[in-house]
């Protein structure tokens, strides 16, 4: 994810923003894995293998995902979850604009 990128659902258009794997290092067509959110009552993210849940984060409790109990606050980025009538998404932002990110 890039800072400011939304990962979730636009409820008005019923479209999802998610990250999808490449088929192979030489073939950038969509692969079998994707990281995204499913529309449940509690915000949660999944690594999916096709239509099967491969890894789940547990519900968002306002501070972190409950399935990742070792998550700790840090000085580099802030992670948040937004849920309203128009959209449901996770986002992170850099706490300090001088931080250099590398790809």
PyMOL commands that set and color helices and strands:
alter all, ss='L'
color gray80, all
select strands_A, chain A and resi 7-10+15-17+19-24+27-37+45-49+52-56+77-83+87-94
alter strands_A, ss='S'
color yellow, strands_A
deselect
rebuild
show_as cartoon
